[in-house]
Amino acid sequence: ANSLSLLGNREYTLQDELINSCDNSVLLNNSAFHIEMGMTPERLRTHAGLLSFSPFDRSEDELQTLVAAMLVNVYPFASDINSYLVINNLVDKVRRLYEENPYHCFRHACDVTQAMYTLLQNENVSSRLDPLDPLILLLTCLVHDVGHTGFSNNVLRRSNDEMVKRFGSESTLERYHVSLAKEVLTESPVLLYLPTSERKRVMNTMEELVLFTDMETHYAFLEELKLAHNNGENFDLNQNARYKLLFLGLLVKICDVSNVARPQNDAEAWSLRCADEMADLYKTSQALGLEPSLPQPVPSERKRLIGTVHFALKFVTPMYEMLETLCPSAAETFAKGLEMNIKNWQREN
């Protein structure tokens, strides 16, 4: 039943192509690579399989190689030096496509990917996945905001931006992210071991999951998932492809906003970065002659955190409640962190 077994001698016929496709200097000149490269799955889980992991404690070079180690850990083929070279090269190319936004940046992508890696350690989650799903989920998290401009879909529409003309008025940014991600993945040999049908599955599933991250469709997504669950699907992902896709989407969406459940210092750092980006967007809207769709930025950091509380209660908590219904033990860690942060922020304000 597992279609991911190595394809005979094809692994060896691809080796030259794999190595030649990589800019090995990116890795070999990176000291962090030599540390992370030989990390065992057990050590990796201890090192980066907890929600207490801080993306602010590492350089972007270190985050890059750590994310590559996570991907290699779920790569359904040989985890040898060639796998590391190819996957780390892919992560490097994705990294170069991220803009230097306060929030939607490569560090955020690594943060989201690491949150997913944490979820995958939960047996209640992993037991419901097939061998290719973990790779799809981690890749999706890595690329989900690639190329983000710092604008919102709302501003892009109202300014009649060229991106809207190219990708449409619905989920414009998300479709742009998908376009860049597919381009990078198509150029990379990472998926060459897979049969054509499985490569298409990776691309198509990744596209659907990235589109789910559009906050404008958030409530419609939750309603569809609740309806599928309440209609007696019995959480049998193997019997309903759409239900499974919604479940994977829930995991991605939870990880996308997992920063509110991180240890308080990190959660606050992300919250303030998000507020800074929203303040930039407010100014951009004014410069474009648009009526701002966001409230005027407030200078007080503590008041900004109150905004994060409102966001967490309105958008994040319902997802945790849904995950608790489906995978109780998986939701527990995230829910506890969020509850603690909300209490602290409300008390301090």
N, C-alpha and C positions, 0 to 999 in steps of 0.2 A: 504494500500500500504506500510505501515511502518512495516517492519518485525522485528523491534527491540523492540517490546513491551515485557515486562517481561513475562517469560514463566511460568505463573501460580505460583505454590508454589515452583518451582524449586529454586528460590532465597533463600528460607529459608533452603532447604535441603542442600545447598552448604555452608552455613555459617561456619560450623565447619571446613570444608576443607579450606576455605579461610583464616580463622584466624590461623589455625595450620600451614599453608604454609609460614607464615610471620615470619621474625626475628623482633619481635616487639621492641626489645631493640634498634634497629637502629633508630626507630622513637621516642620512649618514652624518650630516653636520649638526643634527639635533641631538644633544646629549640625552634629552628626555626619552627619545626613542629607544636607546639602549637599556633604559630602566624598565620601560613599559613592555618592550617587545617580548621579554621572556616571562611575563607575569602569568602565573597559573590561574585557571578559572577560580580556584578557591581564594587565592590572594586578591584577585581582582574583585570578587564579591565583597571581601572584607575591606578592601581599599576604596571601592567606589559603588558599593551596592546598598548604601544607606541614604536615607533622606537627609541626614545631617551633613552630607558631603557639601563642601563649599566651593563654588566655581571661582570665588574671589581669592582663594588661597594659592591659585596656580596661574602661571603665564598662559597665553594663548597657545604657545608651542606645546606646553605640557598638556593642556586641555585637548589639543588636536591628537596627540599620540594616545592619550587615555581613551578618547572616543574611538579611535581606531582599534585599540585593544578590546573594547566592548564589542565592536562589530566582528572582530576576528573570533571572539568567544562564542558568537552565535552563527558564525559562517558555516554553512552546511558542508564544507569541503575541508581539505587538509589545512590545518593551522600552522603552516611552516613559514619560513622567512619570505617566501614568495607571496603568501597571502598578506602578510604584514606590509610588504612594499606596495602592493596593489591597493589595499584598502586605505593605508595612510596617505597615499598619493591622491586617492579620491577625496578624502576628508580635507586635504590641503586645497584642492581645487574648489571645493564647496566654500571653504573658509574665505578664499579670495573674492568670492562673489557676494559676501555679506558686506553691507555698508556699515560705517562707523556711527550708528545710531546709539543714543543712550540706552535704549531697551532692546529694540529688535536688531540684534547684532549676533556675531558668532558666539559670544559668551552665553547669550540666551539660548542659542541652539544647543550648545553643549550641556547647559543646565537642564533643558527639556529631555535631551537624549539620556542623560544620567538618571533622571527621574524614571524614565521608561525602563532603563536597565534595572533599577530598584524594583519596579513592579514585576519585572520578569523573574525575579528571585522568588516570588510568591507562588507556591505550588498550586494554589487555587486559581491563579491566572495561567501559569505555564501549562497546566494539565489540559486546558481547553484550546491550546494552540497546536497547529501542525508544525512540522520542522522548519518551514519557510517563514512562518509568521513573525518570529522574533527579529529576523533580518529586515523584513518589511517595516516593522514598527520602528526599529532604531534608525533605519535610513529615512523614514518619514519625519521623525523628530529632527534629525540633522538638517534636512532641507526645507522644513515647513515654512520658514520665513526668508529663504534665500533671496537676496536682491531687494529686500524691503526698503522702500524709499523714505520711510518715516511719515508718509502720508497715510490717510485712511481711505477706504473705498468711497466714503461719503464725499470727501474733498475731491477725489479723482473724478467722481461723477459730476459734481457741481461745477468743476473747472473745465469740464469737457477735455480732460487730459488725453494725450495720445494713447496712453495705456488702455483707456476705456474703449477707444476705437479699435484697438488690436485685440483685446481680450474680452470685451463685452462689459456691460454695466453691472452684472451680478458677479460677486466674488472676484472682482478684477485682480486685486493683489494676489489672491490665492492661485488664480489661474496663471499669473505671471511666475509665481514661485514654482509651480508645476512645470512650466515651460523650461525654466532654467535647470531644474532638477533633472528632467528627462534628457536634456542636452548633455549634461555632465555624465549621467549614468550611461547614456548611449555611447559616449566616447571612452568610457572606462571599461576595462576587461573584467570587472568584478562579477558581472552576471553571465559571463561567457560560458561558464560550466553548466548553466541551466538549459534545459530544452527550450525551444522557442516559445512554447505555450506557457512555461513557467516564467520566462522573462516578461512576457506580456502581462501575466498575472501580477508580478511585482510592480510594473509600471502603472497598471490600471488601478490596483488597490492603493498604491501610494497617492495617486491623483485624487481618488475619492476621499482618502483620509485627510489630505491637506485641505480640500474644499470644506470638510467638516469644521475646520478651525476658524472659519469666518464667523465672527461673533454676531453678525446680522441674521444668521440662520440658526443661532444657538437654541432658541426655544422650540423651533420646529424640529430640530434634531432630537431634543429630549422627549418631545411628545411622540415622535415616531418610535423611539426606543421603548418608551413606557407602553405604548399601544401593542407593540410586538410582544413584549414580555407579558402583559396582562391578557393577551389573547391565547395564552396557554402554550406558548412555544416551549416552555419547560427548560429554557436555557440550553436547548440542544442545538449547538452551533453547526453541527454536521448536517442537520436537516433543513436549514434555512440560511442560504448564502447571504441574504440581505441582513438578517438578524446578526450573523457573525460580523459583517462589515460594520454594523452599528456598534457592536461591542468593541471592536478594534478602534473605532472612532472615538468611543468614550474614553478608552485608555489614552489615546493621543491627546484629546482635549484636556483631560485631567493633568497630564504631564505638562501641557503648554502653559498652564497657570499654576503649576505646582509651587512656584516661588512663594506664594502666600502661606504655604504650610511648612516652609523651611524654618530652621532656627531663626529666632527673632531678628538678629543682626542682619542676616542675609535677606530675610523677607523684607525688612525695612529698606535695605539697599536697593533691592529690585523695585520696590514701591516708589521710591524717590526717583529712580531712573525712568520709570514709566511716566511719572508726573512731569519730569523734565521734557520728555519727548512730546507729551500732550501739550505742554506750554509752547514748545516750538511749533507744533501743529496749529495752535491757536493764533500765533503770530503769522504763520504762513497764510492762514485763511484770511486774516485781515489784509495782508499784503496783496492777495489775489482779489480783494474786493468782495469776499464772500462773508455772509453772515456766519459767525462762528457757531458750529453745532455743539461745541463743548463749553462748559462753564469757564469763566475767566479764571486763570491760574491764581492760586493763593500762595503767598510767600512763606507761610508757616509750614514747616516740615510736619509738625504734629497734626495740623488740619489736613494735610495731604494724606496722612495715614488713615484718617477717618474715612476719606474717600475709598481707600483700599478695603476698609471694613464693609462699606456698603457694597462694593464690587464682590467681595467674598460671599456675603450673605445672599446676594441676588443671583450671582452667576455660578459660583464655585460650589457652595453647599448643596444645591440640588444634584450636581453631578456626583458628589460623594455619597449622597443618599441613594442614588441609583446604583452606584458601584457596591454599596453595602448590601443592597438587595441581591446583587448578582454574585459578588465575591467578598463576603464580609471581612475576612482577614486581610484582604488587600486594601480595603478602604480604611482600616483602623489607624494605620500609621499616619496617613495623610490627614484624616479627620482630627486626630489628637493634636497634631501640630497646628492646624488651622484654628481649632478651638482655643488653644493656649495663646496664640498670637492675637486673636480677636479680643479675648479677655484683657490681655495686657494693654492693647491699644485703647480700648474703651476706658480702662481704669486710668491710664496716663492722661486722657483727655477729658 
